[in-house]
Amino acid sequence: MKLVVQRVLEAKVEVDNKVIGKIGQGFLVLFGVGQGDTKEQADFLVEKLCNLRVFGDENNKMNLSIKDIDGELLIISQFTLYADCKKGNRPSFINAASPEIANELYEYFIKKCKEKVKNVQNGVFGADMKVSLINNGPVTIILEN
């Protein structure tokens, strides 16, 4: 499982020119599932994400988590995180999980995040989405297991 976590002031996702998810301060999370990934790995990454201390405290030090600031999450499925570009110029996605398994873990990850964070929004698995954000910092962190 791979997460690209971007600290944002705001972010939104659109499908068919309709906003389907929108957040204020928090994380935009691009979420990819690889072959053999499990719910236990998802549980680990939910904990890591929700306790990641990258928000400024009273001294503007990265010391607070998303829970500490009552932040929000926008979680977007993105199988292209598993692109293999070692050979040729066209990426191979052989390391990505099948859509059925990936969607099951995506929905599970969202559900577990909702147990920790008040406002969790998400995209539509497999849809053509338009994602926009204002990255705060910029701060972008990759989490994987």
C-alpha positions in Angstrom: 0.0 0.0 0.0 1.2 3.5 -0.9 0.0 6.8 0.3 1.0 10.2 -1.1 0.0 12.6 1.7 -0.2 16.3 1.0 -0.8 18.8 3.8 -3.4 21.2 2.4 -5.3 24.4 3.2 -8.1 23.0 1.0 -8.8 20.3 -1.6 -11.6 19.1 -3.7 -12.5 16.3 -6.2 -14.9 16.5 -9.1 -16.5 13.8 -11.2 -18.5 14.8 -14.3 -18.1 18.5 -13.4 -19.7 17.9 -10.0 -17.8 18.4 -6.7 -18.2 15.1 -4.8 -15.7 15.8 -2.0 -14.3 19.0 -0.5 -12.2 19.7 2.6 -10.5 22.5 4.4 -7.3 22.2 6.3 -6.0 18.6 6.5 -4.6 16.0 4.2 -5.2 15.1 0.5 -4.3 11.4 0.4 -3.6 9.6 -2.9 -4.2 5.9 -2.1 -2.7 3.0 -4.0 -3.1 -0.7 -3.4 -0.4 -3.3 -4.5 -0.5 -7.0 -5.0 -0.8 -8.8 -1.7 -1.8 -5.8 0.4 -3.9 -6.6 3.5 -6.3 -5.0 5.9 -3.6 -5.2 8.6 -1.4 -3.0 6.4 -4.3 -0.6 6.0 -4.8 -0.5 9.8 -1.1 0.4 10.2 -1.3 3.2 7.7 -4.5 4.6 9.1 -2.7 4.9 12.5 0.4 6.4 10.9 -1.6 8.9 8.9 -3.8 10.0 11.7 -0.9 10.5 14.1 1.5 12.1 11.6 2.8 15.2 13.3 3.2 17.7 10.5 0.9 20.6 11.5 2.3 23.7 13.2 2.0 24.1 17.0 2.0 27.5 18.8 5.7 27.9 17.9 5.0 26.9 14.3 6.9 23.6 14.8 5.6 20.5 13.0 4.3 19.0 16.2 0.6 18.4 15.8 -1.4 15.6 14.1 -4.6 15.9 12.0 -6.5 14.9 15.1 -4.9 17.6 17.2 -6.0 20.3 14.7 -9.5 18.8 14.0 -8.3 18.5 10.4 -10.1 16.8 7.5 -9.2 14.1 5.0 -9.8 13.7 1.2 -8.9 10.2 0.1 -8.5 9.5 -3.6 -7.8 6.0 -5.1 -4.9 6.1 -7.5 -3.6 2.8 -8.9 -0.9 4.7 -10.9 1.1 4.9 -7.7 2.2 1.4 -8.7 3.4 2.4 -12.1 6.6 0.6 -13.1 8.6 2.7 -15.6 11.9 0.7 -15.6 11.4 -0.6 -19.1 10.4 1.5 -22.0 8.2 4.6 -21.8 4.8 3.1 -21.2 4.2 2.3 -17.5 3.3 -1.2 -16.4 0.8 -1.6 -13.7 1.4 -5.3 -13.0 2.2 -4.5 -9.3 -1.1 -2.9 -8.7 -3.8 -5.0 -7.0 -6.9 -6.1 -9.0 -9.7 -3.5 -9.0 -11.9 -5.8 -6.8 -9.2 -6.1 -4.1 -8.1 -2.5 -4.4 -11.7 -1.1 -4.1 -12.3 -3.4 -1.0 -9.2 -2.0 0.7 -10.0 1.5 -0.4 -13.4 1.4 1.2 -12.0 -0.3 4.3 -9.3 2.4 4.6 -12.0 5.2 4.4 -14.1 3.4 7.0 -11.2 3.2 9.4 -10.2 6.8 8.8 -13.8 7.9 9.7 -13.3 6.2 13.1 -10.5 8.7 13.8 -11.3 11.9 11.9 -14.6 13.8 11.9 -14.7 14.8 8.2 -13.5 12.3 5.7 -14.3 12.8 2.0 -13.4 10.6 -0.9 -13.4 10.2 -4.6 -15.1 7.5 -6.7 -13.0 4.4 -7.2 -12.1 3.9 -10.9 -13.7 7.2 -12.0 -12.1 10.0 -14.1 -11.5 12.6 -11.3 -10.3 16.1 -11.3 -8.5 16.9 -8.1 -7.4 20.4 -7.0 -5.6 21.5 -3.9 -3.7 24.2 -2.2 -0.7 22.4 -0.7 0.4 24.0 2.6 4.1 24.3 2.9 4.4 22.5 0.5 4.5 19.4 2.6 4.2 16.1 0.8 5.0 12.8 2.5 5.0 9.2 1.1 3.9 6.4 3.4 4.1 2.8 2.4 4.3 -0.7 3.8 
